[in-house]
Amino acid sequence: MLRFVADENFNNNIVRGVLRRQPRLDIVRIQDIGLSGADDPTVLEWAAKEGRVLLTHDVATITHYAYERVEAGLFMPGVFEVSFDIPIGRAIEDILLLAECSLGSEWEGQIHYLLLR
């Protein structure tokens, strides 16, 4: 099962909904691990060290830094950019589907935008 980290501005209603549906899912929030206010490269480095796929709404800057890591040959477990336009219930379903049906390294070096269906 995938392990996730939700960036600081990720919708907490989605995180809570995911955990309500699957309490054993391994998901942490940046603010819970002491990285509030950290820049994108620091967040991506922490995610890489911990082997966690990043959940974000940030399509403006995180993509650039994630691709930078990949181009530099650095480990990047994956990024899922979740649109603000996706309904919360749909985001929860998609994240649960990813968690339960993906292999741990399946998304390495990749950035995907959620609206899976």
N, C-alpha and C positions, 0 to 999 in steps of 0.2 A: 504494500500500500504506500502511496506517495506521502511524503511529509511536506507540509506547507509552512510558509511564513507570509503573513499578510502585512503589507507595508502600512505606514503610519496613517495614511488617508483612506485606507480601504474601509468600505462600509461595514461597520461592526454588526449591523443587523444580519448581514450575510454570514459573517463568522459565527454569530450566535445560532442562526438557523442551521448551519452545517453541523455544529456541535450538538444541537438538540436532536437532529436526525441520526447522527453517528458520533456518540460521545467518545468513542475510542480513537477517533481521527486525530492524528498528530498535527495540530495547527497551532502556531503561536503568532502573536502580534508583535510588531517591532517595538511598540511602547512597553510591552510586558518584559522585554529582554534588555531594557536600558538603552535602546538606540533611538529614542525620540529625537527628532531634529537631525539625525544623521543624513549625510548626503547619499545619493544613489550608489556611487561606487562602494561606499562602506556597507550599505545594505546588501548589495550583490555579493560582496566579499564574505560577509557573515553567512548569507544563504549558502554560498558555495562550501564554506568550511563545515557547515552543519548538514549539507546535502538536502537542502529544502528548496522546493519550487516556490517561486515568488508569485503571490497574488497581488495585483495592483490595478488601479484605475488610471494610472499615469501613462498615457500614450505619448506624452510630449517629450520626456527626457529619459525615462528608464530604458527605452528601446535602444537609444544611442549607446548608453553605457553597457548594456548587456551584449550588444554586438561587438563593442570594443573589447570586452573580455574574451569573447569567442575568437576574434581576430588575433588577439595576443596569445592564444593558446591556453588561456586560463579556464579552469573548470567553471561551468555555469549550468546548474541543474535544470534550468528552465524558467520561463516567465509566462504567466497567463495574465493577459490584460483584459479585464472585465469592463465592458462598456457601462457607463452610468445609465444608459438607456435600457439595459436588459432588466426585466422585472426581477425582483429579489428572489422570488420562488424559483424562477428559471435558473438564476445564478447558482443557487443552492443545489439544485438538481444536477447542473452541469459539473460543479466542483465535486460532488459526491460520485458522479459517474467517472470522472477522471481519477479520483482517489482509489476507487474500487476496481477499476478495469485497466489500470496502467501498471507497467513495470517500473521499478524505481529509477532506472536510468533512461527510460523511453524518451523523455523530453529534454535530455541533456543538449545544451547548445541551441535550444529552440525558443522562439517567442511565438505565442499563439494568442489570437483574439477570441474571447469567448462570445460566442453565440454559436454553439456547437451544432444545433439542429437547424 
